Amino acid sequence: MSPPRPGTLPVPVPIPSRTSYVLEHLTHAILSGALAPGSPLVETELAAGFGVSKTPVREALKTLAGRGLVEMNEYRGAAVRTVDAGMARAVYDIRQLLEPEALRRTVAAGRELAPAREALARALAATDAADRAEANRDFHRALYAPCGNPLLVKTLDDLRDQAALVSSVAWQITPSWDGEADEHRAILARAEEGDADGAARLLHAHIAGFVSRAFPEDALPKEGSEKTP
């Protein structure tokens, strides 16, 4: 590369945003369970750990709060969002209402399902829980993303992080990877056969079954109830 002309400054090499860096790592830590629900997120400690100032940490925490992964309190500070029965059922209720219809439209329109096959293969081959969870999320998105309704896709995308937080807690309570993988295979097979209604019914049952297995009545604290330390 030739040197800069006299009187000009070299163009700085782009570097990753410090906020994006902190955001990416905190998101992974939360969704993988490395930071459990209720864990305090102290700005000074996080800044020291990441080797940045408090500003990128503060911005990352605000973003995570907007995505429903972090709770911010004026007096207690920030903490990983606690998953209670009310929150879990609210998130999965919306998924149960919208995701099967999005899949039905995807199949009825004859959309490409190769990304779903690829994500399913990654999930089955994964040896790390975080990688498997990410592949599972990608599998579900590959089913609804080609539905043809951008607003429906955005609504489901906006739920992805909260659904992932719920599922990470659920898998610690009731490990159900293998059964869910079988259900994913069956859903994809029906979709690839072109059976839009059948694929939607299987997906509806899959989502409903996950909630009933993972969060039976009284398995989690009720919303607003006092939590033990």
C-alpha positions in Angstrom: 0.0 0.0 0.0 1.4 3.4 -0.9 2.0 5.9 1.9 -0.4 8.8 2.3 0.2 11.9 0.3 1.8 14.9 2.1 -0.8 16.8 4.1 -3.2 13.9 4.3 -3.9 11.4 7.1 -4.1 7.7 6.6 -7.5 6.2 6.8 -7.8 4.4 10.1 -8.3 0.7 10.0 -11.8 -0.1 11.1 -12.0 -1.9 14.5 -15.0 -3.6 16.1 -17.2 -1.4 18.1 -16.5 -1.8 21.8 -20.2 -1.7 22.5 -20.8 -4.5 19.9 -18.0 -6.5 21.4 -19.4 -6.3 24.9 -22.9 -6.9 23.6 -22.0 -10.0 21.7 -20.2 -11.6 24.6 -22.8 -10.7 27.2 -25.5 -12.1 24.9 -23.7 -15.4 24.5 -23.0 -15.6 28.3 -26.7 -15.1 29.0 -28.1 -17.4 26.4 -25.6 -20.2 27.1 -26.4 -20.1 30.8 -22.9 -18.9 31.8 -24.7 -15.9 33.4 -27.7 -17.3 35.1 -31.1 -15.5 35.5 -30.8 -13.0 38.4 -27.0 -12.6 38.1 -26.0 -9.0 38.8 -24.4 -7.1 36.0 -22.1 -4.5 37.6 -20.8 -1.9 35.2 -17.4 -1.4 36.8 -16.8 -5.1 37.1 -17.8 -5.8 33.5 -15.8 -2.9 32.2 -12.7 -4.2 34.0 -13.3 -7.7 32.7 -13.7 -6.6 29.1 -10.9 -4.0 29.3 -13.2 -1.1 28.3 -14.7 2.0 29.9 -18.1 1.9 31.5 -19.8 3.6 28.5 -19.8 0.6 26.1 -20.9 -1.6 29.0 -23.8 0.8 29.8 -24.9 0.9 26.2 -24.7 -2.9 25.8 -26.9 -3.3 28.9 -29.4 -0.8 27.6 -29.6 -2.8 24.4 -30.0 -6.1 26.3 -32.8 -4.6 28.4 -34.6 -3.5 25.2 -34.3 -7.1 24.0 -35.8 -8.5 27.2 -32.6 -10.2 28.5 -31.7 -7.8 31.2 -33.7 -6.0 33.9 -32.5 -2.6 35.0 -33.5 -1.0 38.3 -32.7 2.5 39.4 -31.7 1.2 42.9 -30.5 -2.4 42.4 -28.8 -1.9 39.1 -28.8 -4.3 36.2 -29.3 -8.1 36.4 -30.0 -11.0 34.0 -33.7 -11.2 33.6 -35.3 -13.8 35.8 -37.5 -16.4 34.1 -40.8 -17.0 35.8 -43.8 -19.0 34.7 -45.6 -15.9 33.5 -42.8 -14.7 31.3 -42.2 -18.2 29.9 -45.8 -18.8 29.0 -46.3 -15.3 27.6 -43.3 -15.7 25.2 -44.3 -19.2 24.1 -47.9 -18.3 23.8 -47.1 -15.8 21.1 -44.8 -18.3 19.4 -47.5 -20.9 19.5 -50.0 -18.5 17.9 -47.7 -17.1 15.1 -44.9 -19.6 14.3 -47.1 -22.4 12.9 -49.0 -20.0 10.7 -45.7 -18.6 9.4 -44.5 -22.1 8.6 -47.7 -23.0 6.9 -47.2 -20.0 4.6 -43.6 -20.9 4.0 -44.6 -24.4 2.8 -47.7 -23.3 0.9 -45.5 -20.9 -1.1 -43.0 -23.6 -1.9 -40.1 -21.7 -0.2 -36.6 -23.2 0.0 -36.0 -25.2 3.2 -32.3 -25.9 2.7 -31.3 -23.5 5.5 -33.6 -25.5 7.9 -31.9 -28.8 6.9 -28.5 -27.2 7.4 -29.4 -25.8 10.9 -30.9 -29.2 11.9 -27.6 -30.9 10.9 -25.6 -28.4 12.9 -27.8 -29.0 16.0 -27.4 -32.7 15.8 -23.6 -32.5 15.3 -23.1 -29.9 18.1 -21.2 -31.0 21.2 -21.5 -27.6 23.0 -24.8 -26.7 24.5 -24.6 -23.1 23.4 -23.8 -24.1 19.8 -26.7 -26.5 19.8 -29.1 -23.9 21.2 -28.0 -21.5 18.5 -28.5 -24.0 15.8 -32.0 -24.8 17.1 -32.9 -21.2 17.0 -31.6 -21.0 13.4 -33.7 -24.0 12.5 -36.9 -22.4 13.8 -36.1 -19.1 12.0 -35.4 -20.9 8.7 -39.0 -22.3 8.9 -40.7 -19.0 9.5 -38.4 -16.4 7.8 -39.5 -17.2 4.2 -43.3 -16.9 5.0 -43.6 -13.7 2.9 -44.8 -11.4 5.7 -42.0 -9.1 6.9 -44.0 -7.9 9.9 -44.7 -11.5 11.0 -41.0 -12.3 10.7 -40.0 -9.2 12.7 -42.5 -10.1 15.5 -41.0 -13.5 15.8 -37.5 -12.3 15.5 -38.1 -9.8 18.4 -39.0 -12.8 20.5 -36.0 -14.9 19.7 -33.7 -13.8 22.6 -36.4 -14.1 25.2 -37.4 -17.5 23.9 -33.7 -18.5 24.0 -33.4 -17.4 27.6 -36.5 -19.4 28.5 -35.3 -22.5 26.8 -31.8 -22.2 28.3 -33.5 -22.3 31.8 -35.8 -25.1 30.7 -33.0 -27.4 29.5 -31.4 -27.1 32.8 -34.6 -28.1 34.6 -35.6 -30.8 32.1 -33.0 -31.8 29.5 -35.0 -32.7 26.4 -32.6 -32.3 23.5 -33.1 -35.7 21.9 -36.9 -35.6 22.0 -37.0 -32.1 20.5 -34.5 -33.2 17.7 -36.9 -36.0 16.7 -39.8 -33.5 16.6 -37.7 -31.2 14.5 -37.0 -34.0 12.0 -40.7 -34.8 11.8 -41.6 -31.1 11.2 -39.1 -30.7 8.5 -40.0 -34.0 6.8 -43.7 -32.9 6.7 -42.7 -29.5 5.4 -40.5 -31.0 2.6 -43.4 -33.2 1.6 -45.4 -30.0 0.9 -47.9 -30.7 3.7 -48.4 -27.1 4.9 -51.2 -27.8 7.4 -49.5 -31.0 8.7 -46.2 -29.2 9.3 -48.0 -26.4 11.1 -49.8 -28.8 13.3 -46.6 -30.6 14.2 -44.9 -27.3 15.0 -47.8 -26.2 17.2 -47.6 -29.4 19.1 -43.9 -29.1 19.4 -44.0 -25.6 21.0 -47.0 -26.6 23.3 -45.2 -29.8 24.4 -42.0 -27.9 25.2 -43.9 -25.6 27.6 -45.8 -28.3 29.3 -42.7 -30.5 29.8 -40.4 -27.7 30.8 -42.7 -25.5 32.9 -45.4 -27.6 34.5 -47.6 -25.7 37.0 -45.6 -24.4 40.0 -42.2 -25.4 38.4 -41.2 -21.8 38.3 -42.0 -18.8 40.6 -45.2 -17.0 39.6 -44.8 -13.6 38.1 -44.4 -11.0 40.8 -43.8 -13.5 43.6 -40.9 -13.0 46.0 -37.7 -14.7 44.9 -35.3 -16.4 47.2 -31.6 -15.1 47.0 
